[in-house]
Amino acid sequence: MILEIQVLTMKLSIITINKNDAIGLEKTIESVVDQTYNDFEYIVIDGSSTDDSVEIIKKYSTKINYWVSEPDTGIYNAMNKGLRKAQGEYCLFLNSGDWLISSTTLQDVFNEIGNITTADIFYSDLNIIDGGLIRYPDNLSIIHLIRRPINHQNSLIKRSLFYEHGFYNEDLVIASDWEFFLYELWKYKSNFIHIKTCISIFNLHGIGSNETIEHYKERLTVIQNVFNELAELIIEYRNYHDSVSYAIRNSYYYRRIVENLKKTNLLLFFLGVLRRILALSLKIFTYCFELMVSIFEKKIRISFSNFGDVPYDFFITPICKVFESCHYSYRIVKYYNPHIHFFSVFGGKNKVLKSKAQCKIFFTGKETSHNYIEYKGNCTDIVSLSFGFDYIEAENYLRFPLWLLYYFSPANSKDEIEKILNAFKKHYQKVKFCSLIAKHDPIGNRIKIYNEVSKIKAVDCPGQFLHNDDSLRKQYSNEKDVYLQQYIFNICPENSISQGYVTEQLFQSLHSGCIPIYSGWSKNPEPDILNPNIILWYDENDVNSLIDEIKKLYLNDKLYRLFMEQPYFCDTAVEKIYLMLQQFTDKMQYAIKEFL
């Protein structure tokens, strides 16, 4: 029999099930009805409670779209009842005793996911009732889901998945939601996306929180249901992982005890060695297990090496369309050879050379002529595709500067790019003179500019270099763009002079409404994009001209306002940035199609 999906009328359905937990139920309901976000319906399924639960439901009945109190056969029977009444695009199961973190939680969630259209399931980290936090990886692998399930209390699940793949298994008592997530990731290749906004506080006193023999047997049943011929291997892996993790934890605690008892250093040394051996054995076993699972898993494996803090999603976004058109899915792996391997400069080049990936892609946000000389030439001779700052004539290379990753997406339209550039012209109240944010000064130009500008007024330095200000870390949580909004000027010269090298600091200054005091490879650092007249150029052969200009702008409000009214960007900026993003997407997709 084919079940028809109801016509969607709202974004979210929140489903609460309850039985004889009136106190917890009221706390849950209060957290829902207090939300500032209102594009949701609220459904409460009560299992014929004999306490005050029904009275609590009636108390809030004007805020509840549907409720019922009747016998059920278990929690998943109740959850399925709620599903059949739901009309939202996504469902959130918030059981009695769990609650949304704050009144703005749903608003924060949908602000974060507003532009994401490909997710089948959104999941967040989970706050537990004692104040702890359970963290989940950005890229959820089947290995992680086998070891640690995500929870329905912190997941938004596309309602259509239940109609396409089946409702919760009512034969199970506590593990049906885990079984559902495993099926979605393993069998149906659903798209899981990790969000930063935590959704709920999880009540540890629920039925699934206390481990029993019956619960353990039920988890084995789930593994057998989902993985069939792989079940025995996965059960062995779980048992091995749990036992070694237990040994590691206990060796750690024992070591602390021994330290407190002031035993010999030799004993401490051997305990430390034992702990490291156990940890290494677990890592090796996980590697072997992932390798075996990959034989059965039909996904493109993607890996990142030497990448630092460059965002992965920027590089994956353009190739997702290729995967979708070919009906492939992907996952990011760590321990074994991938199909597609991304590299940057924060590590040895030998990883690029040794990788057996069919498709290798290189990106650097650093210049390679001086500081990262090992990567000079940007690996164009050994990779499928290369991106960097330099102007290199090669079929498999594209100049793609790092600052693009800070403000744009490969999916941006021309209108969206124009809106982003217009946002640079926000006006902020300027109450401070000048800032310099830097870790070091490899070519010595920052100290020269600092010394000259400091003759006018003191310069604040919240970075490691010339540090005299703690407010960036303490008051602004290291958010540079917000910190700079209070300053008129920002000293932001490049730390290396190399053709084409333009880092993000110049754009951060403009984005915060600061006048950049700059030096680099050119007085026109991004032709056809930046207006060079909005930059104060440092020339060590003509320092007086720079200082005179800074004094005029600082002391004469009219001149300052006229200066800031200049356009930050050229008329051709939108077209040029759009072209760079399109070329990036085209190059990436061409390389992936060649591999596929």
TILO-56274 format. One line per 2 residues: for each residue x, y, z of C-alpha. Coordinates in steps of 0.05 Angstrom, whole numbers, plus 5000, padded with zeros to 4 digits. Each point is the difference from the previous one (the first is absolute). Layout:
BEGIN
X/Y/Z  ... .
//
This chain:
BEGIN
5000/5000/5000  5027/5069/4981 .
4994/5053/5054  4985/5070/4975 .
5040/5058/5029  4957/5056/5025 .
5005/5068/4967  5054/5041/5036 .
4972/5062/5034  5058/5018/5047 .
5074/4991/5011  5001/4958/5063 .
4958/4952/5041  5021/4991/5073 .
4976/4934/5030  5000/4987/5075 .
4981/4932/5029  4985/4991/5073 .
4977/4950/5052  4993/5018/5074 .
5052/5055/5000  4958/5062/5014 .
5058/5041/5027  5046/4984/4942 .
4943/5010/4950  4986/5071/5024 .
5073/5019/4996  5002/4973/4928 .
4936/5035/4979  5022/5067/5031 .
5065/4997/4960  4960/4990/4935 .
4945/5052/5009  5051/5053/5021 .
5036/4997/4932  5008/5065/4961 .
4998/4959/4936  4928/4982/4981 .
5001/4961/4934  4987/4934/5035 .
4944/4956/5026  5001/4966/5068 .
4974/4929/5010  4995/4965/5068 .
4986/4925/5005  4985/4976/5071 .
4995/4926/5018  4939/5002/5045 .
5038/5031/5058  4971/4991/5070 .
5036/5060/5031  4987/5074/4984 .
5026/4997/4929  4933/5009/4966 .
4985/5061/5043  5067/5029/4980 .
4984/4988/4926  4932/5034/5008 .
5033/5059/5035  5040/5014/4936 .
4949/4973/4950  4994/5066/4963 .
5074/4995/4983  4996/4927/4978 .
4976/4984/4930  4982/4927/5015 .
5000/4957/5061  4972/4933/5022 .
5002/4957/5063  4990/4927/4985 .
5035/4933/5011  5060/4983/4957 .
5047/4941/4993  5065/5037/5014 .
5039/5064/4986  5009/4986/4926 .
4927/4985/4991  4986/5068/5031 .
5052/5035/4957  4971/4968/4937 .
4931/5025/5021  5029/5070/5003 .
5033/4991/4932  4934/4981/4967 .
4969/5065/5025  5060/5043/4981 .
4999/5048/4941  5067/5035/5005 .
5058/4992/4952  5045/4978/5058 .
4983/4965/5065  5032/5010/5068 .
4986/4947/5054  5004/5036/5067 .
4978/4950/5052  4972/5016/5068 .
5055/5025/5046  5044/5027/4944 .
4996/5074/4983  5024/5051/4948 .
5060/5038/5026  4973/5070/4995 .
4940/5040/4973  5041/5016/4937 .
5025/4929/4986  4955/4986/4940 .
5012/5070/4971  5075/4989/5007 .
4995/4932/4967  4961/5024/4940 .
5043/5061/4992  5060/4953/4995 .
4968/4950/4952  4959/5050/4959 .
5042/4994/4937  5013/4925/5004 .
4954/4962/4954  5033/4932/4995 .
4995/4973/5071  4958/4940/5017 .
5019/5003/5073  5029/5058/5041 .
5034/4980/5065  5034/5041/5055 .
5044/4987/5060  4959/4979/5060 .
4996/5034/5068  4985/4952/5056 .
4964/5017/5064  5062/5002/5045 .
5031/5055/4957  5044/4954/4957 .
5005/5004/4925  5003/4941/4952 .
5036/5022/4936  4989/4970/4932 .
5045/5004/4938  4984/5047/4942 .
5001/4940/4952  4963/4943/5030 .
5029/4932/4980  4968/4932/5010 .
5058/4984/5046  4982/5057/5047 .
4926/4984/4998  5014/4928/5018 .
5040/5023/5061  4958/5058/5022 .
4928/5012/4975  4974/5069/4988 .
4936/5016/5037  4931/5017/4973 .
4996/5057/5051  5055/5037/4962 .
4980/4981/4929  4954/5031/4948 .
4978/4942/4955  4967/5011/4933 .
4930/4971/5008  4999/4970/4930 .
5055/4951/5020  4951/4962/5045 .
4951/4992/4943  5053/4980/4950 .
5041/4953/5045  4954/4980/5057 .
4978/5024/5068  5034/4982/5066 .
5005/4925/5014  4948/4988/5055 .
5030/4932/5016  5058/5035/5034 .
4997/5032/5069  5057/5051/5003 .
5041/4996/4936  4952/5012/4943 .
5024/5071/4988  5072/4975/4997 .
4978/4947/4950  4965/5054/4959 .
5063/5044/4997  5044/4941/4982 .
4954/4980/4942  4998/5072/4975 .
5075/5008/4999  5020/4929/4978 .
4944/4975/4955  4966/5063/4974 .
5061/5047/4998  4960/5057/5031 .
5035/5066/5008  5017/5017/5073 .
5023/5071/5016  5029/5022/5066 .
4976/5067/5027  5034/5043/5052 .
4936/5020/5037  4986/4950/5056 .
4926/4983/5000  4981/4967/5066 .
5018/4980/5071  4996/4924/5005 .
4970/4969/5063  5045/4942/5020 .
4944/4966/5039  4965/4974/4938 .
4989/4927/4984  5060/4995/4954 .
5051/5032/5047  5012/4941/5046 .
5036/4941/4969  4971/4931/5012 .
5010/4930/4971  4935/5009/4961 .
5024/5066/4971  5066/4969/4979 .
4964/4942/4966  4955/5050/4964 .
5060/5037/4973  5028/4935/4973 .
4933/4988/4966  5005/5069/4967 .
5069/4986/4974  4977/4933/4971 .
4939/5033/4968  5040/5056/4967 .
5066/4967/4981  4982/4928/4984 .
5066/4965/4980  5042/5055/5033 .
4964/4994/5067  5049/4952/5032 .
5060/5044/4982  4965/5063/5026 .
4981/4966/5065  5073/4978/5010 .
5023/5071/4985  4951/5031/5050 .
5022/4951/5054  5074/5012/4986 .
4992/5075/4998  4961/5001/5065 .
5049/4956/5036  5062/5038/4977 .
4967/5068/5015  4984/4974/5070 .
5072/4978/5009  5026/5067/4978 .
4954/5038/5046  5017/4957/5059 .
5075/5002/4986  4993/5076/5001 .
4962/5001/5066  5048/4950/5030 .
5058/5044/4979  4968/5059/5035 .
4991/4958/5063  5072/4978/4998 .
5023/5073/4992  4959/5019/5060 .
5033/4945/5040  5068/5026/4976 .
5024/4933/4973  5064/4994/4959 .
5011/5036/4935  5017/4934/4967 .
4931/4972/5014  4968/5063/4972 .
5042/4992/4938  4977/4929/4988 .
4927/5018/5011  5007/5056/4949 .
5031/4952/4950  4944/4950/5011 .
4948/5053/4988  5033/5021/4935 .
5005/4928/4976  4926/4989/5013 .
4982/5065/4964  5043/4981/4940 .
4970/4930/4997  4930/5030/4999 .
5020/5048/4944  5029/4942/4959 .
4939/4958/5011  4954/5057/4979 .
5042/5009/4937  4993/4926/4982 .
4926/5001/5016  4987/5061/4957 .
5038/4968/4943  4956/4938/5003 .
4936/5041/5005  5021/5042/4940 .
4997/4937/4956  4925/4997/5012 .
4986/5074/5004  4982/5032/4933 .
5025/5070/5013  5054/5045/4971 .
5054/5008/5053  5028/5070/5008 .
5060/5019/5044  5035/5064/5020 .
5074/5003/5019  5044/5059/5022 .
4938/5044/4998  5003/5041/5064 .
4935/5038/5014  4979/5010/4927 .
4925/4982/4997  4987/4933/4967 .
4929/5017/4979  5023/5053/4950 .
5035/4946/4959  4947/4947/5007 .
4941/5046/4979  5015/5002/4925 .
5012/4925/4994  4936/4981/5037 .
4960/5017/4937  5043/4952/4960 .
4989/4945/5052  4925/5014/5001 .
4995/4996/4924  5038/4934/5000 .
4961/4974/5061  5064/4995/5042 .
5007/5020/5073  5064/5016/5037 .
5031/4998/5068  5063/5031/5028 .
5051/4948/5023  5064/5003/5039 .
5034/4933/5007  5005/4970/4931 .
5010/5018/4927  4944/5043/4972 .
4974/5007/4930  5009/5076/5003 .
5056/5031/5041  5005/5075/5015 .
5067/5029/5023  5027/5066/5026 .
5067/5023/5026  4995/4987/5075 .
5041/4936/4998  5050/4963/4958 .
4995/4993/4925  5015/4926/5006 .
4926/4989/5016  4982/5026/4931 .
5052/4956/4967  4981/4937/5039 .
4925/5007/4993  4968/4948/4954 .
4936/5040/4990  4973/5000/4929 .
4987/5075/5005  5048/5047/5037 .
4982/5073/5011  5047/5052/5030 .
4982/5067/5032  5042/5051/5035 .
4981/5064/5035  5074/5014/5010 .
5053/5022/4951  5050/4947/4981 .
5058/5041/4974  5032/5014/5068 .
4967/4969/5061  4974/4934/4971 .
5055/4989/4949  4987/4925/5000 .
4935/5015/4964  5027/5050/4950 .
4963/4991/4935  4937/4978/5039 .
5008/4926/4983  4973/5009/4929 .
5045/4944/4976  4974/4947/5049 .
4926/5016/5012  4937/5000/4958 .
4982/5071/5019  5034/5058/5037 .
4977/5066/5030  5043/5056/5029 .
5020/5073/4999  5053/4998/4946 .
4990/5015/4927  5018/4933/4969 .
4987/4980/4928  4977/4927/5006 .
4937/4965/4976  4988/4970/5069 .
5011/5065/5039  4955/5057/5020 .
5018/5063/5040  4950/4999/5057 .
5020/5044/5060  4983/4982/5071 .
4958/5061/5014  4945/4973/4955 .
4988/4944/5050  4985/5050/5055 .
4942/5036/4968  4974/4960/4941 .
4974/4932/4979  5006/4963/4934 .
4924/5001/4997  4995/5077/5004 .
4961/5034/4944  5020/5070/4975 .
4944/5031/5041  5025/4965/5063 .
5072/5022/4986  4976/5072/4992 .
4963/4996/5067  5062/4974/5034 .
5043/5056/4972  4948/5052/5019 .
5002/4974/5072  5073/5023/5003 .
4974/5071/5001  4967/4996/5068 .
5014/5059/5045  5028/4988/5069 .
5013/5047/5057  5075/5011/5001 .
5027/5013/5070  5072/4976/4994 .
5059/5020/4958  5038/4941/4970 .
5011/4925/5008  5052/4950/4978 .
4982/4925/5005  5058/4954/4984 .
5037/4938/5025  5068/5019/4972 .
5038/5047/4954  5042/4957/4953 .
5024/5056/4954  5001/5057/5051 .
4950/5047/4967  4947/4996/5055 .
5047/5026/5054  5021/5057/4953 .
4928/5021/4988  4982/4992/5074 .
5058/5044/5022  4980/5056/4951 .
4926/4998/5014  5011/4997/5076 .
5031/5069/4995  4930/5026/4987 .
4964/4959/5054  5008/4933/5034 .
4983/4939/4958  4963/4941/5032 .
5031/4932/4986  4956/4942/5023 .
5038/4947/4962  5064/4964/5022 .
5044/5051/4965  5012/5063/5042 .
4944/4977/5046  4971/5056/5043 .
4925/4987/4998  4961/4940/5027 .
4931/5022/4978  4998/4961/4934 .
5001/4934/5038  4964/5021/5064 .
4946/5046/4974  4992/4979/4927 .
5014/4924/5002  5053/5009/4946 .
4949/5027/4950  5046/5046/4961 .
4946/5031/4956  4960/5022/5062 .
5061/5024/5037  5022/5044/4941 .
4933/5035/4995  5022/5049/5055 .
5063/5022/4964  5012/5054/4947 .
5064/4968/4973  5028/4930/4997 .
5073/4983/4984  4997/4939/4955 .
5060/4992/4954  5015/4933/4968 .
5052/4958/5037  5033/4980/4934 .
5008/5038/4934  4982/4952/4944 .
4963/5014/4935  4925/4989/5009 .
5005/4989/5076  4940/5034/5032 .
4975/4971/5066  4935/5011/5036 .
5024/5054/5049  4991/5055/4948 .
4928/4979/4989  4987/4992/5075 .
5020/5073/5009  4951/5024/4947 .
4945/4954/5025  5006/5033/5069 .
5001/5070/4971  5074/5010/5015 .
5048/5038/4955  5054/4949/4984 .
5073/5022/5007  5030/4951/4951 .
5060/4977/4961  5007/4940/4955 .
5019/4978/4930  4961/5057/4966 .
4965/5066/5014  4942/4969/4963 .
4999/4932/5035  4936/4972/4969 .
4990/5034/4932  4928/5010/4978 .
4976/4982/5070  5028/5047/5053 .
5000/5076/4993  5074/5016/5014 .
4981/5070/5023  4968/4972/5063 .
5068/4973/5023  5055/5040/5035 .
5064/4974/4969  5065/4993/5040 .
5062/5017/4961  5063/4998/5042 .
5032/5051/4953  4943/5049/5012 .
4975/4989/5071  4984/5073/5012 .
4945/5001/4947  4965/4942/5035 .
5005/5031/5069  4975/5067/4974 .
4939/4965/4969  4985/4962/5064 .
5004/5065/5041  4952/5036/4952 .
4948/4946/5002  5005/4991/5075 .
4996/5074/5017  4952/5024/4947 .
4931/4967/5004  4977/5028/4933 .
5060/4972/4963  4991/4934/5035 .
4926/4995/4979  5017/5018/4928 .
5054/4947/5000  4952/4947/5026 .
4946/5019/4950  5044/4974/4944 .
4979/4933/4971  5039/4942/5029 .
4994/4959/4937  5005/5011/4925 .
4939/4999/4955  5026/4934/4972 .
5008/4966/5068  4935/4961/4999 .
5013/4972/4931  5073/4984/5016 .
4984/4964/5066  4943/4962/4967 .
5046/4978/4944  5053/4976/5051 .
4948/4960/5038  4972/4970/4935 .
5070/4981/4976  5013/4968/5068 .
4936/4959/4994  5013/4981/4927 .
5072/4978/5014  4979/4960/5060 .
4942/4966/4965  5041/4985/4938 .
5054/4966/5043  4948/4959/5037 .
4964/4978/4937  5067/4978/4970 .
5011/4958/5062  4930/4970/5000 .
//
